[in-house]
Amino acid sequence: MNLFRLLLGGAAVATILVAFRDFQNDTWLPAGGRGGPSLAEGVEDEEPILGYDGMDRDTLIQWIRDARLDEDTLIRIHEYEASHQARERVLQAVSDLLGE
């Protein structure tokens, strides 16, 4: 039974290591998607926050206003939105929070 637990634990650790490793760039992925280069610097075109693409305009705007996001996240959202759907109301809501 102990051998089974040891093997199961080893498999779990290996899975976690593989999930958080960027093998193309030989680096570790940043925690929470923060701290990496911006979209303008050639980062893969990923959602700035989990579930972003699944939200409609009004839900997204309300969430952005209520979430108390940091400036880096707001900038990533603005870059992503501008390069994808470019919805004026979403861009304006983010700009308002950035003080632009």
N, CA, C and O atoms as a GROMACS GRO file, in nm:
protein
  400
    1MET      N    1   0.082  -0.119   0.000
    1MET     CA    2   0.000   0.000   0.000
    1MET      C    3   0.086   0.126   0.000
    1MET      O    4   0.054   0.223  -0.068
    2ASN      N    5   0.198   0.125   0.077
    2ASN     CA    6   0.287   0.240   0.080
    2ASN      C    7   0.354   0.263  -0.054
    2ASN      O    8   0.374   0.377  -0.094
    3LEU      N    9   0.388   0.155  -0.125
    3LEU     CA   10   0.448   0.168  -0.257
    3LEU      C   11   0.350   0.234  -0.353
    3LEU      O   12   0.389   0.318  -0.435
    4PHE      N   13   0.223   0.197  -0.345
    4PHE     CA   14   0.120   0.257  -0.429
    4PHE      C   15   0.109   0.407  -0.402
    4PHE      O   16   0.100   0.486  -0.496
    5ARG      N   17   0.109   0.446  -0.277
    5ARG     CA   18   0.101   0.588  -0.240
    5ARG      C   19   0.224   0.664  -0.290
    5ARG      O   20   0.212   0.777  -0.337
    6LEU      N   21   0.339   0.603  -0.279
    6LEU     CA   22   0.462   0.665  -0.327
    6LEU      C   23   0.458   0.686  -0.479
    6LEU      O   24   0.494   0.793  -0.528
    7LEU      N   25   0.414   0.585  -0.551
    7LEU     CA   26   0.401   0.596  -0.696
    7LEU      C   27   0.297   0.700  -0.735
    7LEU      O   28   0.318   0.777  -0.829
    8LEU      N   29   0.186   0.703  -0.664
    8LEU     CA   30   0.081   0.800  -0.692
    8LEU      C   31   0.129   0.942  -0.663
    8LEU      O   32   0.101   1.034  -0.741
    9GLY      N   33   0.201   0.962  -0.554
    9GLY     CA   34   0.257   1.092  -0.521
    9GLY      C   35   0.358   1.137  -0.625
    9GLY      O   36   0.359   1.254  -0.664
   10GLY      N   37   0.442   1.048  -0.668
   10GLY     CA   38   0.541   1.080  -0.772
   10GLY      C   39   0.475   1.120  -0.903
   10GLY      O   40   0.520   1.213  -0.970
   11ALA      N   41   0.367   1.050  -0.939
   11ALA     CA   42   0.294   1.085  -1.061
   11ALA      C   43   0.229   1.222  -1.049
   11ALA      O   44   0.226   1.298  -1.146
   12ALA      N   45   0.179   1.254  -0.930
   12ALA     CA   46   0.116   1.386  -0.909
   12ALA      C   47   0.220   1.496  -0.920
   12ALA      O   48   0.194   1.599  -0.983
   13VAL      N   49   0.335   1.478  -0.860
   13VAL     CA   50   0.442   1.579  -0.868
   13VAL      C   51   0.487   1.596  -1.012
   13VAL      O   52   0.505   1.709  -1.058
   14ALA      N   53   0.505   1.488  -1.084
   14ALA     CA   54   0.548   1.496  -1.224
   14ALA      C   55   0.445   1.569  -1.308
   14ALA      O   56   0.481   1.647  -1.396
   15THR      N   57   0.317   1.546  -1.284
   15THR     CA   58   0.210   1.614  -1.357
   15THR      C   59   0.214   1.764  -1.332
   15THR      O   60   0.200   1.843  -1.425
   16ILE      N   61   0.233   1.803  -1.207
   16ILE     CA   62   0.240   1.945  -1.173
   16ILE      C   63   0.361   2.009  -1.239
   16ILE      O   64   0.350   2.119  -1.293
   17LEU      N   65   0.474   1.943  -1.235
   17LEU     CA   66   0.595   1.998  -1.297
   17LEU      C   67   0.576   2.018  -1.447
   17LEU      O   68   0.617   2.120  -1.502
   18VAL      N   69   0.516   1.921  -1.513
   18VAL     CA   70   0.493   1.932  -1.656
   18VAL      C   71   0.393   2.043  -1.688
   18VAL      O   72   0.408   2.113  -1.788
   19ALA      N   73   0.292   2.059  -1.604
   19ALA     CA   74   0.187   2.158  -1.629
   19ALA      C   75   0.239   2.302  -1.619
   19ALA      O   76   0.185   2.390  -1.685
   20PHE      N   77   0.340   2.327  -1.538
   20PHE     CA   78   0.389   2.463  -1.515
   20PHE      C   79   0.524   2.490  -1.580
   20PHE      O   80   0.591   2.588  -1.545
   21ARG      N   81   0.564   2.408  -1.673
   21ARG     CA   82   0.693   2.426  -1.740
   21ARG      C   83   0.669   2.468  -1.885
   21ARG      O   84   0.589   2.406  -1.955
   22ASP      N   85   0.738   2.570  -1.928
   22ASP     CA   86   0.736   2.615  -2.068
   22ASP      C   87   0.858   2.553  -2.135
   22ASP      O   88   0.968   2.606  -2.125
   23PHE      N   89   0.837   2.441  -2.203
   23PHE     CA   90   0.948   2.368  -2.260
   23PHE      C   91   1.007   2.436  -2.383
   23PHE      O   92   1.124   2.416  -2.414
   24GLN      N   93   0.928   2.517  -2.454
   24GLN     CA   94   0.978   2.588  -2.571
   24GLN      C   95   1.082   2.691  -2.533
   24GLN      O   96   1.183   2.708  -2.602
   25ASN      N   97   1.059   2.762  -2.422
   25ASN     CA   98   1.151   2.866  -2.377
   25ASN      C   99   1.240   2.822  -2.262
   25ASN      O  100   1.322   2.899  -2.213
   26ASP      N  101   1.224   2.697  -2.218
   26ASP     CA  102   1.301   2.640  -2.108
   26ASP      C  103   1.292   2.727  -1.982
   26ASP      O  104   1.394   2.757  -1.920
   27THR      N  105   1.169   2.767  -1.946
   27THR     CA  106   1.144   2.846  -1.826
   27THR      C  107   1.021   2.793  -1.756
   27THR      O  108   0.951   2.707  -1.808
   28TRP      N  109   0.996   2.846  -1.637
   28TRP     CA  110   0.874   2.814  -1.564
   28TRP      C  111   0.769   2.917  -1.600
   28TRP      O  112   0.801   3.034  -1.621
   29LEU      N  113   0.645   2.876  -1.608
   29LEU     CA  114   0.536   2.969  -1.636
   29LEU      C  115   0.515   3.058  -1.514
   29LEU      O  116   0.525   3.011  -1.401
   30PRO      N  117   0.484   3.188  -1.536
   30PRO     CA  118   0.462   3.277  -1.422
   30PRO      C  119   0.333   3.239  -1.348
   30PRO      O  120   0.237   3.193  -1.410
   31ALA      N  121   0.333   3.259  -1.219
   31ALA     CA  122   0.215   3.228  -1.137
   31ALA      C  123   0.100   3.319  -1.174
   31ALA      O  124   0.117   3.440  -1.183
   32GLY      N  125  -0.017   3.263  -1.196
   32GLY     CA  126  -0.136   3.342  -1.227
   32GLY      C  127  -0.130   3.414  -1.359
   32GLY      O  128  -0.212   3.502  -1.384
   33GLY      N  129  -0.036   3.380  -1.444
   33GLY     CA  130  -0.025   3.445  -1.573
   33GLY      C  131   0.032   3.585  -1.566
   33GLY      O  132   0.030   3.656  -1.666
   34ARG      N  133   0.083   3.626  -1.451
   34ARG     CA  134   0.135   3.762  -1.436
   34ARG      C  135   0.285   3.763  -1.454
   34ARG      O  136   0.353   3.661  -1.439
   35GLY      N  137   0.335   3.880  -1.486
   35GLY     CA  138   0.479   3.899  -1.491
   35GLY      C  139   0.542   3.863  -1.622
   35GLY      O  140   0.662   3.885  -1.640
   36GLY      N  141   0.467   3.808  -1.715
   36GLY     CA  142   0.522   3.774  -1.844
   36GLY      C  143   0.519   3.892  -1.937
   36GLY      O  144   0.466   3.998  -1.903
   37PRO      N  145   0.576   3.875  -2.054
   37PRO     CA  146   0.574   3.984  -2.151
   37PRO      C  147   0.433   4.013  -2.198
   37PRO      O  148   0.345   3.927  -2.189
   38SER      N  149   0.411   4.132  -2.248
   38SER     CA  150   0.279   4.170  -2.295
   38SER      C  151   0.254   4.108  -2.433
   38SER      O  152   0.345   4.052  -2.494
   39LEU      N  153   0.132   4.119  -2.481
   39LEU     CA  154   0.098   4.067  -2.613
   39LEU      C  155   0.183   4.131  -2.721
   39LEU      O  156   0.218   4.066  -2.819
   40ALA      N  157   0.215   4.258  -2.703
   40ALA     CA  158   0.295   4.329  -2.802
   40ALA      C  159   0.436   4.271  -2.814
   40ALA      O  160   0.502   4.290  -2.915
   41GLU      N  161   0.481   4.201  -2.711
   41GLU     CA  162   0.614   4.142  -2.713
   41GLU      C  163   0.613   3.999  -2.765
   41GLU      O  164   0.714   3.929  -2.755
   42GLY      N  165   0.502   3.954  -2.820
   42GLY     CA  166   0.497   3.825  -2.886
   42GLY      C  167   0.451   3.708  -2.802
   42GLY      O  168   0.475   3.594  -2.839
   43VAL      N  169   0.388   3.733  -2.691
   43VAL     CA  170   0.336   3.625  -2.608
   43VAL      C  171   0.221   3.559  -2.682
   43VAL      O  172   0.151   3.623  -2.760
   44GLU      N  173   0.202   3.430  -2.658
   44GLU     CA  174   0.088   3.364  -2.720
   44GLU      C  175  -0.039   3.443  -2.691
   44GLU      O  176  -0.050   3.509  -2.587
   45ASP      N  177  -0.132   3.435  -2.782
   45ASP     CA  178  -0.254   3.513  -2.773
   45ASP      C  179  -0.355   3.444  -2.682
   45ASP      O  180  -0.452   3.386  -2.729
   46GLU      N  181  -0.330   3.451  -2.552
   46GLU     CA  182  -0.416   3.386  -2.454
   46GLU      C  183  -0.508   3.488  -2.387
   46GLU      O  184  -0.479   3.607  -2.384
   47GLU      N  185  -0.617   3.438  -2.333
   47GLU     CA  186  -0.708   3.524  -2.257
   47GLU      C  187  -0.631   3.591  -2.144
   47GLU      O  188  -0.547   3.527  -2.080
   48PRO      N  189  -0.658   3.719  -2.117
   48PRO     CA  190  -0.587   3.786  -2.009
   48PRO      C  191  -0.631   3.735  -1.871
   48PRO      O  192  -0.554   3.742  -1.775
   49ILE      N  193  -0.752   3.685  -1.862
   49ILE     CA  194  -0.804   3.623  -1.740
   49ILE      C  195  -0.886   3.502  -1.782
   49ILE      O  196  -0.947   3.502  -1.889
   50LEU      N  197  -0.888   3.401  -1.700
   50LEU     CA  198  -0.962   3.279  -1.730
   50LEU      C  199  -1.110   3.310  -1.748
   50LEU      O  200  -1.171   3.372  -1.661
   51GLY      N  201  -1.168   3.267  -1.858
   51GLY     CA  202  -1.310   3.286  -1.884
   51GLY      C  203  -1.345   3.413  -1.958
   51GLY      O  204  -1.462   3.440  -1.983
   52TYR      N  205  -1.244   3.492  -1.994
   52TYR     CA  206  -1.266   3.621  -2.060
   52TYR      C  207  -1.349   3.605  -2.188
   52TYR      O  208  -1.448   3.675  -2.207
   53ASP      N  209  -1.308   3.515  -2.274
   53ASP     CA  210  -1.376   3.498  -2.403
   53ASP      C  211  -1.519   3.446  -2.388
   53ASP      O  212  -1.599   3.460  -2.481
   54GLY      N  213  -1.552   3.387  -2.275
   54GLY     CA  214  -1.686   3.334  -2.255
   54GLY      C  215  -1.786   3.436  -2.202
   54GLY      O  216  -1.905   3.407  -2.193
   55MET      N  217  -1.737   3.556  -2.168
   55MET     CA  218  -1.828   3.658  -2.113
   55MET      C  219  -1.880   3.749  -2.223
   55MET      O  220  -1.805   3.789  -2.313
   56ASP      N  221  -2.009   3.782  -2.216
   56ASP     CA  222  -2.062   3.880  -2.311
   56ASP      C  223  -2.018   4.020  -2.267
   56ASP      O  224  -1.965   4.036  -2.157
   57ARG      N  225  -2.040   4.119  -2.350
   57ARG     CA  226  -1.990   4.254  -2.327
   57ARG      C  227  -2.034   4.311  -2.193
   57ARG      O  228  -1.950   4.359  -2.116
   58ASP      N  229  -2.162   4.307  -2.164
   58ASP     CA  230  -2.214   4.368  -2.042
   58ASP      C  231  -2.164   4.296  -1.916
   58ASP      O  232  -2.131   4.361  -1.816
   59THR      N  233  -2.160   4.165  -1.920
   59THR     CA  234  -2.109   4.087  -1.806
   59THR      C  235  -1.961   4.119  -1.784
   59THR      O  236  -1.917   4.136  -1.670
   60LEU      N  237  -1.886   4.126  -1.893
   60LEU     CA  238  -1.743   4.156  -1.885
   60LEU      C  239  -1.719   4.294  -1.824
   60LEU      O  240  -1.634   4.309  -1.737
   61ILE      N  241  -1.793   4.393  -1.871
   61ILE     CA  242  -1.776   4.529  -1.819
   61ILE      C  243  -1.807   4.533  -1.670
   61ILE      O  244  -1.733   4.594  -1.593
   62GLN      N  245  -1.914   4.469  -1.628
   62GLN     CA  246  -1.951   4.467  -1.486
   62GLN      C  247  -1.844   4.396  -1.404
   62GLN      O  248  -1.807   4.441  -1.296
   63TRP      N  249  -1.794   4.284  -1.456
   63TRP     CA  250  -1.691   4.210  -1.384
   63TRP      C  251  -1.564   4.293  -1.371
   63TRP      O  252  -1.504   4.297  -1.263
   64ILE      N  253  -1.522   4.359  -1.478
   64ILE     CA  254  -1.402   4.442  -1.475
   64ILE      C  255  -1.416   4.552  -1.370
   64ILE      O  256  -1.321   4.580  -1.296
   65ARG      N  257  -1.532   4.613  -1.361
   65ARG     CA  258  -1.555   4.720  -1.264
   65ARG      C  259  -1.556   4.669  -1.120
   65ARG      O  260  -1.511   4.739  -1.029
   66ASP      N  261  -1.608   4.549  -1.099
   66ASP     CA  262  -1.622   4.495  -0.964
   66ASP      C  263  -1.498   4.420  -0.913
   66ASP      O  264  -1.484   4.400  -0.792
   67ALA      N  265  -1.410   4.379  -1.002
   67ALA     CA  266  -1.302   4.286  -0.966
   67ALA      C  267  -1.183   4.350  -0.896
   67ALA      O  268  -1.101   4.278  -0.839
   68ARG      N  269  -1.170   4.480  -0.897
   68ARG     CA  270  -1.055   4.549  -0.836
   68ARG      C  271  -0.924   4.493  -0.889
   68ARG      O  272  -0.839   4.446  -0.813
   69LEU      N  273  -0.908   4.499  -1.020
   69LEU     CA  274  -0.790   4.445  -1.086
   69LEU      C  275  -0.672   4.539  -1.075
   69LEU      O  276  -0.689   4.661  -1.067
   70ASP      N  277  -0.552   4.481  -1.075
   70ASP     CA  278  -0.432   4.566  -1.071
   70ASP      C  279  -0.406   4.624  -1.210
   70ASP      O  280  -0.465   4.581  -1.309
   71GLU      N  281  -0.318   4.722  -1.216
   71GLU     CA  282  -0.291   4.794  -1.340
   71GLU      C  283  -0.238   4.702  -1.450
   71GLU      O  284  -0.277   4.715  -1.565
   72ASP      N  285  -0.149   4.609  -1.415
   72ASP     CA  286  -0.094   4.518  -1.516
   72ASP      C  287  -0.203   4.434  -1.581
   72ASP      O  288  -0.202   4.412  -1.702
   73THR      N  289  -0.297   4.386  -1.501
   73THR     CA  290  -0.407   4.305  -1.554
   73THR      C  291  -0.497   4.389  -1.643
   73THR      O  292  -0.540   4.343  -1.749
   74LEU      N  293  -0.526   4.511  -1.601
   74LEU     CA  294  -0.608   4.600  -1.684
   74LEU      C  295  -0.540   4.630  -1.817
   74LEU      O  296  -0.606   4.637  -1.920
   75ILE      N  297  -0.409   4.648  -1.815
   75ILE     CA  298  -0.336   4.672  -1.940
   75ILE      C  299  -0.342   4.550  -2.030
   75ILE      O  300  -0.363   4.564  -2.151
   76ARG      N  301  -0.325   4.430  -1.974
   76ARG     CA  302  -0.335   4.307  -2.054
   76ARG      C  303  -0.475   4.293  -2.114
   76ARG      O  304  -0.489   4.253  -2.229
   77ILE      N  305  -0.577   4.325  -2.034
   77ILE     CA  306  -0.715   4.317  -2.084
   77ILE      C  307  -0.733   4.415  -2.200
   77ILE      O  308  -0.791   4.380  -2.303
   78HIS      N  309  -0.683   4.537  -2.184
   78HIS     CA  310  -0.697   4.638  -2.289
   78HIS      C  311  -0.626   4.594  -2.417
   78HIS      O  312  -0.682   4.605  -2.526
   79GLU      N  313  -0.502   4.544  -2.405
   79GLU     CA  314  -0.428   4.496  -2.522
   79GLU      C  315  -0.501   4.381  -2.591
   79GLU      O  316  -0.514   4.378  -2.714
   80TYR      N  317  -0.550   4.287  -2.510
   80TYR     CA  318  -0.618   4.170  -2.565
   80TYR      C  319  -0.747   4.211  -2.636
   80TYR      O  320  -0.774   4.168  -2.748
   81GLU      N  321  -0.826   4.295  -2.571
   81GLU     CA  322  -0.952   4.340  -2.629
   81GLU      C  323  -0.927   4.418  -2.757
   81GLU      O  324  -0.998   4.398  -2.856
   82ALA      N  325  -0.828   4.506  -2.757
   82ALA     CA  326  -0.798   4.588  -2.875
   82ALA      C  327  -0.754   4.502  -2.993
   82ALA      O  328  -0.782   4.535  -3.108
   83SER      N  329  -0.686   4.391  -2.966
   83SER     CA  330  -0.637   4.306  -3.075
   83SER      C  331  -0.736   4.197  -3.115
   83SER      O  332  -0.710   4.122  -3.209
   84HIS      N  333  -0.849   4.187  -3.045
   84HIS     CA  334  -0.947   4.084  -3.078
   84HIS      C  335  -1.080   4.149  -3.121
   84HIS      O  336  -1.096   4.187  -3.237
   85GLN      N  337  -1.173   4.160  -3.029
   85GLN     CA  338  -1.305   4.210  -3.066
   85GLN      C  339  -1.313   4.361  -3.073
   85GLN      O  340  -1.401   4.415  -3.140
   86ALA      N  341  -1.223   4.430  -3.004
   86ALA     CA  342  -1.216   4.577  -3.005
   86ALA      C  343  -1.352   4.642  -2.976
   86ALA      O  344  -1.394   4.735  -3.045
   87ARG      N  345  -1.419   4.592  -2.873
   87ARG     CA  346  -1.549   4.649  -2.834
   87ARG      C  347  -1.524   4.781  -2.761
   87ARG      O  348  -1.459   4.785  -2.657
   88GLU      N  349  -1.576   4.889  -2.819
   88GLU     CA  350  -1.552   5.023  -2.766
   88GLU      C  351  -1.592   5.038  -2.620
   88GLU      O  352  -1.519   5.099  -2.542
   89ARG      N  353  -1.706   4.983  -2.581
   89ARG     CA  354  -1.752   4.998  -2.442
   89ARG      C  355  -1.659   4.926  -2.345
   89ARG      O  356  -1.636   4.975  -2.234
   90VAL      N  357  -1.607   4.811  -2.385
   90VAL     CA  358  -1.512   4.739  -2.299
   90VAL      C  359  -1.382   4.818  -2.289
   90VAL      O  360  -1.329   4.836  -2.179
   91LEU      N  361  -1.332   4.863  -2.402
   91LEU     CA  362  -1.208   4.941  -2.402
   91LEU      C  363  -1.222   5.068  -2.319
   91LEU      O  364  -1.130   5.107  -2.247
   92GLN      N  365  -1.338   5.134  -2.328
   92GLN     CA  366  -1.362   5.256  -2.251
   92GLN      C  367  -1.368   5.227  -2.102
   92GLN      O  368  -1.315   5.304  -2.022
   93ALA      N  369  -1.432   5.116  -2.063
   93ALA     CA  370  -1.441   5.080  -1.921
   93ALA      C  371  -1.302   5.055  -1.864
   93ALA      O  372  -1.272   5.097  -1.752
   94VAL      N  373  -1.218   4.987  -1.940
   94VAL     CA  374  -1.081   4.960  -1.893
   94VAL      C  375  -1.002   5.090  -1.887
   94VAL      O  376  -0.930   5.115  -1.790
   95SER      N  377  -1.014   5.173  -1.989
   95SER     CA  378  -0.946   5.303  -1.990
   95SER      C  379  -0.987   5.389  -1.872
   95SER      O  380  -0.903   5.456  -1.811
   96ASP      N  381  -1.116   5.388  -1.839
   96ASP     CA  382  -1.165   5.465  -1.724
   96ASP      C  383  -1.098   5.418  -1.595
   96ASP      O  384  -1.059   5.500  -1.511
   97LEU      N  385  -1.085   5.286  -1.578
   97LEU     CA  386  -1.022   5.233  -1.458
   97LEU      C  387  -0.872   5.262  -1.454
   97LEU      O  388  -0.813   5.274  -1.346
   98LEU      N  389  -0.811   5.273  -1.571
   98LEU     CA  390  -0.669   5.306  -1.578
   98LEU      C  391  -0.645   5.457  -1.562
   98LEU      O  392  -0.531   5.502  -1.550
   99GLY      N  393  -0.754   5.534  -1.562
   99GLY     CA  394  -0.741   5.678  -1.547
   99GLY      C  395  -0.700   5.749  -1.675
   99GLY      O  396  -0.642   5.857  -1.671
  100GLU      N  397  -0.729   5.688  -1.786
  100GLU     CA  398  -0.693   5.748  -1.915
  100GLU      C  399  -0.804   5.835  -1.967
  100GLU      O  400  -0.791   5.894  -2.075
   0.00000   0.00000   0.00000
